[in-house]
Amino acid sequence: MRKDIREIVTGIAKISGLKDLSLTTNGLLLSGLAKDLHDAGLNRLNISLPSLNPETYSKLTGGKLEDALEGVKAAVDAGFCPVKLNMVVLKGVNVNDVPDMIEYAAKMGVILQLIELDPVNVSNQYYSKHHRSLDEQEEMLRQKAENIEKRRLMHNRLIYHLPNVAVEVVHPIENTDFCMHCTRMRVTSDGKLKPCLMRNDNLTDILTPMRQGASDEELKQLFVKANQLREPYNKST
């Protein structure tokens, strides 16, 4: 929705030493932007696609499924590698859509990410109503997989390589394994460095010093400070 998204991507892609640049999107406006974004230096795309059923998709997102599917096709045609589809599995909503999503991912040559509903940023009532463990899905994938890969730099999540498609399983983050392998540093919308997704009491302001003309060395020390404030939210006992 940012009119200057091409300029943003171009500017970030020109940063010396940058190894990877990716974007997560619902894909609804992607059909007209995919090639430009790829040419601007964007490497990878994650596209949220909760269902291939038009009614279910509209109910969950308010958008049109056909626009999202056109976005997926445009991303593949533009040469993004990989293209990943993010599917949050919701009890009573789209659980039965998983087989169709696997088939669609295989057809399009993309990776499917099955994501278990996380209690972060949703009400207890919503979580209780729609949470569905992915254990059943994983057992199905385990039986069909030719190879199972563990992503050690991504919280040990598993990728199931089926004969013609890869399916990645993303479990909730409220566990010690996630925290132990977390190396991420986030930036909040108001310019704070955030070392932990679950906490807001250890933020480091970087926007104010930048606006006040802080040197590269001063900014570096702020990043070091933010990283030193990193503490596992879920600690092993």
C-alpha positions in Angstrom: 0.0 0.0 0.0 3.1 2.2 0.3 3.3 4.2 -3.0 7.0 4.4 -2.5 7.6 0.6 -2.0 9.8 0.4 -5.1 12.0 3.2 -3.8 12.2 1.6 -0.3 13.3 -1.8 -1.7 15.8 -0.1 -4.1 17.3 1.9 -1.2 17.6 -1.1 1.1 19.0 -3.4 -1.6 21.8 -1.0 -2.3 23.2 -1.3 1.3 26.7 -2.7 1.2 26.9 -6.2 2.8 23.2 -6.9 2.7 22.8 -10.6 1.9 19.0 -11.1 1.8 15.9 -8.9 1.4 12.4 -10.4 1.8 8.8 -9.2 2.1 5.7 -10.6 3.7 2.5 -9.6 2.0 -1.1 -10.7 1.4 -0.4 -10.5 -2.3 -3.5 -8.6 -3.2 -1.6 -5.8 -5.0 1.3 -7.9 -6.0 0.3 -8.7 -9.6 1.2 -5.2 -10.7 4.3 -4.9 -8.5 6.1 -8.3 -8.5 8.5 -7.7 -11.5 9.4 -4.2 -10.4 10.1 -5.3 -6.8 12.3 -8.2 -8.1 14.2 -5.8 -10.4 14.6 -3.4 -7.5 16.5 -6.1 -5.5 13.9 -7.9 -3.5 15.0 -11.6 -3.1 12.1 -13.5 -1.5 8.4 -13.3 -0.8 6.1 -14.8 1.8 2.5 -14.5 0.8 -0.3 -15.0 3.3 -2.9 -17.4 1.8 -5.2 -19.0 4.5 -7.5 -20.8 2.1 -8.3 -21.6 -1.6 -12.0 -21.4 -0.9 -13.2 -17.9 -2.0 -15.8 -17.6 0.8 -13.3 -18.7 3.5 -10.6 -16.4 2.1 -13.0 -13.4 2.0 -14.2 -14.1 5.5 -10.7 -14.2 6.9 -9.1 -11.4 5.0 -11.8 -9.2 3.5 -10.1 -9.5 0.1 -10.7 -11.4 -3.1 -9.0 -14.8 -3.5 -8.4 -14.3 -7.3 -6.3 -11.2 -6.5 -4.1 -13.2 -4.1 -3.7 -16.0 -6.6 -2.7 -13.6 -9.3 -0.2 -12.2 -6.9 1.3 -15.7 -6.3 1.6 -16.3 -10.1 3.2 -12.9 -10.6 5.7 -13.6 -7.9 6.7 -17.0 -9.5 6.8 -15.5 -13.0 9.0 -12.6 -11.7 11.6 -15.1 -10.5 11.4 -14.8 -6.8 13.1 -17.8 -5.1 11.7 -19.0 -2.9 8.1 -18.0 -2.8 6.4 -19.2 0.4 2.7 -19.4 1.2 1.8 -18.7 4.8 -1.3 -20.7 6.0 -2.4 -20.2 9.6 -4.4 -23.3 10.4 -7.6 -22.5 12.2 -9.9 -25.0 13.8 -13.4 -24.9 12.3 -12.3 -22.7 9.5 -9.6 -24.0 7.1 -8.2 -27.3 8.6 -9.8 -29.3 5.7 -8.2 -27.0 3.2 -4.6 -28.2 3.9 -4.6 -31.0 1.3 -5.7 -28.6 -1.4 -3.0 -26.1 -0.3 -0.3 -28.7 -0.6 -1.5 -29.6 -4.1 -1.6 -25.9 -5.1 1.9 -25.3 -3.7 3.2 -28.3 -5.7 1.5 -27.0 -8.9 2.9 -23.5 -8.5 6.4 -24.6 -7.5 6.3 -22.8 -4.1 6.8 -23.7 -0.5 3.9 -24.1 1.9 4.3 -23.0 5.5 1.6 -24.4 7.9 1.5 -22.1 10.9 -0.1 -23.1 14.2 -2.2 -20.3 15.7 -0.1 -18.4 18.3 -1.8 -16.7 21.3 0.2 -13.5 20.7 -2.0 -10.6 19.6 -5.2 -12.6 19.7 -7.9 -12.8 22.5 -8.1 -15.8 24.7 -11.5 -16.5 23.3 -10.3 -16.5 19.7 -7.4 -18.7 20.6 -9.5 -21.2 22.4 -12.0 -21.3 19.6 -9.6 -21.6 16.7 -6.4 -23.2 17.9 -5.6 -26.5 16.4 -2.4 -28.4 17.0 -0.4 -29.3 13.9 0.5 -32.7 15.3 -2.0 -34.5 13.0 -0.7 -32.6 10.0 2.9 -33.4 10.8 2.2 -37.1 11.1 0.6 -37.0 7.7 3.6 -35.2 6.3 6.1 -37.5 8.1 4.5 -40.5 6.3 4.8 -38.9 2.9 8.1 -37.2 3.2 11.2 -38.4 1.3 13.4 -36.2 3.6 12.9 -34.1 6.7 15.1 -31.0 7.1 15.7 -29.1 10.4 16.3 -25.4 10.0 18.7 -24.8 12.9 18.9 -21.0 12.3 15.1 -20.8 12.4 14.3 -22.2 15.8 14.8 -25.8 14.6 11.5 -25.8 12.6 11.1 -28.8 10.3 10.7 -28.9 6.5 9.0 -32.0 5.1 10.2 -32.6 1.5 7.5 -34.5 -0.2 8.0 -36.0 -3.7 6.9 -32.7 -5.5 6.6 -30.0 -2.8 8.2 -28.8 0.4 6.0 -28.1 3.5 7.4 -26.2 6.4 5.7 -26.4 9.9 5.8 -23.4 12.2 4.8 -24.0 15.8 3.9 -21.4 18.4 6.8 -19.4 19.8 6.0 -19.9 23.5 8.7 -22.5 24.1 12.3 -22.6 25.2 13.5 -24.0 21.9 12.3 -20.9 20.1 13.9 -18.6 22.6 17.2 -20.5 22.7 17.6 -20.2 18.9 16.3 -16.7 18.4 18.8 -14.3 16.9 16.4 -11.7 15.6 16.4 -8.0 16.1 13.2 -6.1 15.3 12.5 -2.4 14.8 9.1 -1.1 16.1 7.0 1.4 14.1 8.2 4.2 16.4 11.9 3.5 16.0 12.8 1.2 18.9 15.1 -1.8 18.7 13.2 -4.9 20.0 15.3 -8.0 20.8 12.3 -10.1 22.0 8.9 -10.5 20.3 7.3 -11.2 23.7 8.6 -8.2 25.7 8.3 -4.5 25.5 10.3 -3.6 28.6 13.8 -3.8 27.1 13.5 -1.6 24.0 16.3 0.7 22.8 15.5 4.0 21.1 17.4 4.3 17.8 15.2 6.8 15.9 15.9 9.8 18.1 19.7 9.4 18.0 19.5 9.0 14.2 17.5 12.2 13.8 20.0 14.0 16.1 22.8 13.0 13.8 24.4 10.1 15.7 27.6 8.7 14.1 27.8 5.2 12.7 29.9 4.2 15.8 27.2 5.6 18.2 24.5 3.7 16.3 26.6 0.5 16.4 26.9 0.8 20.2 23.1 1.1 20.4 22.7 -2.1 18.5 25.2 -3.8 20.8 23.3 -2.5 23.8 20.0 -3.7 22.4 21.5 -7.2 21.8 22.9 -7.3 25.4 19.4 -6.7 26.6 18.3 -9.9 24.9 17.0 -12.4 27.5 15.0 -15.6 26.7 11.4 -15.0 27.6 10.8 -18.8 28.0 13.7 -20.1 30.0 14.4 -23.8 30.5 13.9 -25.0 34.1 
